[in-house]
Amino acid sequence: MDTQGRGRAENIDPADQWVLNPDTGEYELRLAPSAPRSGVASPSTIAPKSTVPRPRGAGTARTRTAPPSSPGREVPPPRRRPGAPEEPLPGRRGHRPAKKASKAKKAVLWTGGTMAFVMVAAAGAGYFYLRHLEGNVQTTDVGDAGASNFKKDEAFNILVIGTDKRTGEGNEGYGDKGSVGHADTTILLHVSKDRSNATALSIPRDLIVDIPNCPTKQDDGTEKTVSGLQNVRFNRSLGEDGRDPGCTMRTVTENTGIPVDHFMMADFNAVKTLTTAVDGVEVCVAKAVDDKESKLVLPKGESTVEGEQALAFLRTRHSFGNEGDLDRIKVQQQFLGSLMRKMASGDTLTSPTKLLKLAEAATEALTVDSAIGKVGTLKDMALELKKVPTKNITFTTTPVRDNPAEKVRATVVFDDSTAPQVFQMIKNDVSFTEVKQEQAKEKAEIAARLKGTKADASEVRVRILNGGAVAGSAQKELDQLQNSEGVRKSENAGNAEATQAKTTLEYAPEQADQARRLADIMGLSGSAMKPGESVANAQGLPTMTLILGEDFKGAGIKLNAASAKTPNVDKSTADKVQCAS
């Protein structure tokens, strides 16, 4: 293909220019032999975009970066003077394109959409094309509601938000007419630090919560604080009175204690375009469906849905369970798992055409916080997400119960018997699935501290101090040791003098067998065991000293385990096929 515009082969699919290199296993851009090395097809040629302006969301500052291309033609590369050094490949430099305003978005399929972006990044589709994809993404400044940047070596939490606002061509029949765009579908995605697992926690829209005061950035650059609300539905944390996604992030943190780092939203059209790009998603229903309202018609068993039918599958409220929001959440989770399996399938990974269509669809649908709106950041995040095995991606729902204040059931409240443990597990980076965790090999003399006889739990004498764990951890661990592990000779000694990153156990040489027993109970490594001196307790008896560090995951959770016994909650994993019922 002639990148100067002379003698172009109009019938060449741009996706066919990406050729699999058998030596590297990655896709590389291969132009015709006559083409200059510095030429790259314009993004507008790869995926033409509509010129119809998008409406701006009221009260929310959002921007979209315009792709660097001219309508209807390709931009020729700059001429090079004879003898001058060769210019770098396009996409390696250049000014940041101008930004323009945009609209509010709806999200159900961000997880699948991000995987599409992952595939393009991992397949070596090139920086220039990723730069074009950045031009598709809208951003919102949420201030200090989230993290200021993305860190590849840390666990992170992304809030996936969907609204009930009617936006997009052909979507007049969906959502609530005249809605300002409430938080209709919300999923908190936690990705573990070691990338061995992830948890997708759905938050019911009818959950009663307190919404905190929320500073929002306006289109003119000013800041407006929207007053908080008490004992209201969670879905009011977005849209109403100009609340932006940062308000929803603050609401989640306020009510669960889990810090939210970033957010992502997508619109109704994402469901249509993503499912069409992968030639449909397999779904399963336990009985035949003929829903007049959503126009969803499916036979019993497995079917493939895409486009309008896929959207109807997610939006139907009268085909499954008791026709409530909690049952719809389960169906959405099953659909996401199926979409993720399709994204990761060999049929998708080996098709450049599908990869480019997926990337275009995903980024066109996305609105994100400013901290992750750059192409480099999106690429880094996508590659980190790709590391998580689908079998260790758990879908679950915030534990709730019917609102006792209502005679007619309309809303739900937190189930205090289960919800705190779920929140604590996510906050402490603990998996909801069994994950094998490889431990770093310790030096022989350190590892030897764990070898030898172990005293009976009833003989272990230890005092517990909090040296960096969550407040109240020392008492909770004491209760666990005494009531569940049989370590009766234990006591809470309050707070340590200083904060420390790692949990440690100091003991005298003659207490080594006690130390080994406690190490076995708590999952302590050899390096956590510190041979030294004992401390006399109130009775004058020698006592070991256990200091809970910042790495302490919670009472009853072993420090050398990436997973723990989970509370009694409904959950599923992305690798399993389930039938909606």
C-alpha positions, 0 to 999 in steps of 0.5 A: 500500500502506498502511504503517500496516497498513490496507487493504494489498494482500496480493497485491503483490510487494514487488519490484514497488514498485521502479520504473526511473526512465528519467531516472536509470537507477536503481530507486526505491521507488514506493508507492501514492499514498495511502501516506505518504512516510516509509513503507517495507515491513518487511524481514520483508515483503520476505523472510520469514526462518526462525525456526529457530535456527542452531547455533553453530560451536565455538571461533569467535566469530561474530555475526548482526545481527537485522533490525529487524522484528516477526514477522507484521506491519509496524512503523508509522512514528512519528507526527509532531507538527503543525508538526514537521519531517518525519522522514528516510526510514527507514534513515537513522538508528537503533540497531544491531540486536542480534547473535546467534550463528550457525554455520560456513559453506561457500563456492563461490559467493561471487563470484557472491553478491557480484555479487548484492549489487552489483546491488542496491546499484547499482540504488538499492535503498535504504539501509533494505533494505541495512541489512536485508541486513546483518542476514543477514550473520555476522561473525568477529573474526580480529584482526590476521590481516587488514586493520582496514578496507576501502579503496576506493582500494587493491588488496585480497585476499579469501580465499573459503573453503568447508568440508566440514562438513555444515550446512543442511537437505537437505545430509546427503549432502554433505561428510564426515560428522562433519567439523569443517569443513575448508577444502575449497574456497579461492579467493584473489581479488585485485582490482587497485588500478585495478579493471581486472582481478582474479585468482581463485587456487584453492588445492588442499585437499591442498597440503602447507603449514606452518600457523602459530600462530593466535590465535583469539577465543572465544565468551566473549571470551577468546583462545586460540592454536592451535599451528601444524603443519608439512608438513600438508594445507592444508585443516587450516588451518580447523576442526581444534582450533578454527582459525577463518578467520583461521588460514586467512588466516595460512596463505595469507600464510605460504606465498605471501607475499601479504597477505590483507585479508578473508575470506568464506564461504558454505554449501551452500545458497548454491549452491541459492538463488543458482542458483534465484534467477537461474533456473539457470546454464548449464554445458557438459560434453564428454560425457554425465554419469551420476554415481551418487554425486552423482546428477548426470545431464547430456547432452553439451553445454550444460545449465541447472542450479539448486538440487540439480543445481547443487550436484551439478555442483560436488560431483561427483568422478567425472565429469571429468578423473582424478577428482581435486581439481585437476580439480574445481577447474577445473569450479568455476572454469568454473561461477563464470565462468558464474554471473558472466555470468548475474549481469551479464546484462540479464535479471538487471539489469532484474528487481527480483524477481531482484535482491532474491532474489539479495541475500537469498540472498547475504547469508544465506549469507555469513560475513565478517570483522568489518572488512567486516561493516557494510552501508556497507562491504559496499556499497562493496566490492560497487560496487568489484568491479562495476567489474572487466570479466568479460573481465579476471577470470582464474581459475587454480590455484596451481602444484603438482606431485605430492608426491615423498615419496609412492609413492601420489599423495595430496597435492601440493607447490608447483611452485617453478619457477612458483609464486613468479612467480604469487605475485609477480604477485598481490602486485605487482598485475599482471594475468594478462590483457592490460589497456589502461592509460591513462597520465596526460597529462604536461606537454609538457616532461616528456613530451619527455624520452622523445622523441629518439634512443635509444642501443643497449642495449649502450651503456647504462651504469647502476647499480641501487639498491633504494629501496623494492622487495622485497628482492633486486629490484636483483639480479633487475633486473640479471640481467634487463637483462644477460641478456635486454635486452643492457644489459651495462654495468650493476651492482648498487649495493645499497640507496639511502640512503632509501626512495622511492615511485616508481622514478627514473632520474637521468642527465647531459644527454649521457646522454639517449639512454641514458636513453631506451633504458632508459626504453623497456626498463623502461616509465619515464614522463617524470616518472621521468626526472631530468636531473641528474648522472652518477656515476663507476663503478669504472672512472671512467666516467659512469654513470646511477643507477636507483633502484627505488621501491615501485612496482617490479613485478618484474624484466622487468615494465614500470612502465607496464603493468598486465599482464605475460608470465604463467608457463606456468599453466592459466587462464581468464577469466570471459567465456569459455564452457568445457566440463568434460571 
